[in-house]
Amino acid sequence: MTQAFQSPGFAALAGDRAVETRLVEERWQAVAWDLRTGQRRVVTDRPGGVHLSEIEPDGEAIWWFDADSAGEGRWRREPFVGGTGRGDTGGTGGAGGAGRTALDGVPRGRAYGVAFDRTGALAAVAVGVDGASHCYVGPPAGRARLIGSAPGYLSLADLSPDGRLLALGGRPDGDDAVVLWPTDAQADGPPPLAGNHRLRLWPIEFNPLAALEPELLLVVEEDEQYTVATWRASTGLRRYPRLSFDSQISAGWYQGPREVLIQHERAGRSRLLLADLDPTDLDPPAGRGPAEQAPPAREISTPGGTIHDLSCAPDGTLHCVWSRESTPPRPLVLHPGPEAADYPDPNHPDPDQGDTSRSRRWTPRPYGRIHSFVSTPEGPGPWPTLFLVHGGPATHDRDSYDPRVNALVGHGYAVVRTNYRGSTGYGARWQHEYGHRVGLAQIEDLAAVRAELVADGTALAERTGLCGFSWGGYLTLLALGAQPELWSLGMAAQPIADYPAAYRATTPALRELDRQLFGGTPDEVPERYRAADPRSYVHQVRSPVLLVASRTDERCPPEQVARYAADLRRLAVPHELLWVDGGHYSRRTADHRSVLAAMVRFAEQAWPAPLPRPPRGDRPGVPADPLEGGEQP
């Protein structure tokens, strides 16, 4: 087996037991990890792989979600010791992770969350079925009972340690931002916590050490700040202003009864901080004068780059999956302590301030600066240039390893990853304030960065193209039609090609996201969807287009991609439609390699005879397998 996809999930009451999701024979599988002996046992052997796994608090069993290519399935349960999984060497040991149903009576659906009480005697799962969210509770391997249902999308955040209260997250700025359901059908639950266009709420988890009353940890976005907060029925929502940040954060309870761990994402890089919600020592740290404020948090020393996933072992050790642009994902184990901590600059300077290297660019615009990561082949430019457009849009490109970048640079292309408006990691205004001009604002940013790169000699004006996956594929198609004079190539995998049609056929969670982005449905604001729809501009497309789609894609349904391809065919636009397996995001690495290979082939056909590049063996940083990362121990 090779690298881990996620940080380990630890059994809260059995610190020597954990579950991981690891790459096993090119498929992600659930793996039991015995920390006492160092042995790992492959629990599952699913042909399509496994991407969700959990471990019960007492470490007795592992849960994993058995999903089909459309993302629907059931939670299954496998004993931590023994079972039918495969051994550490990959040898077959029985049926290979068939597992039994984790909770009887729960219908097939999409996984919207799983949680346990303090001891693991009670489990809760949320599933999406027929456009609604349903939450069930029951003893592991026992019979479940339905607690509540709601139309649309609700994700299960946590189950309180005493097993009496469920916290679910809805639309962060909606009336159902935080829903609180009692597990006792006869009990009256607290009212939901509502958000609005100036207040967004995300429930995180209950305090595992709060014995008298459930205490829920939240993140609040308000006044362009992201703030740590808590909720109790007796006190309501309480914010901690000294734990406010100018860009996105996530948080979790740490070891002490009032200590929290915070991950702050800013300008493509991660940092970790520890804070006590109710500090008793207000003395300033050594070296600071008495007039200075006590620090809000202490920063944990980490290497620069991105923390992709993070978990905390019962002994307080932090286990991360970390990478940077030049380093494939690898495990990073941290031991927080005062001796390894320093205090962050409260002014939060730009991490790239003073960095004049070619790899990071800030493009000034009247509404702010557009941040891009630029990777180029060795030697002088200009180069044929591909914009690798991220999806989401509520995510961002990072200082992290991307094998697609290495592969494309190795074939002679400059690669640009731009964090357009709508991206996270640059504050609330950058993410939200572009006037419901969905798609149009984003491709304006791509065009501005392109103009700068052409002007400074990085990009060949006649050979700049777009390559995107999911929402990035959508922006690719939109730009090809709305800005045909700028782009001479477009490659879109699992894209939105017909926005109104995609809205009606996609998942409830994504319909909710679209309502937030557009301010309504296609029936309520048809002009906004029309302006953002790639098919509105398809008659203007004149560059070659590669479309990659899956017939089992539930997020960006295949029918609307096929209609766009038919439009291109009718208009005699050079194009190729490639059908692949695996749904919206395949859990098989071979599928990703084949799509990348198809894109390289298509680009070389569209842009024949690119600039000379060195033989493969002379290209630094390009592995023999373009998707091969670093192997974990």
Summary of the structure (lengths in Angstrom):
residues: 633
radius of gyration: 24.6
end to end distance: 9.2
largest distance: 74.3
contacts: 2178
relative contact order: 0.08
helix: 17%
strand: 37%
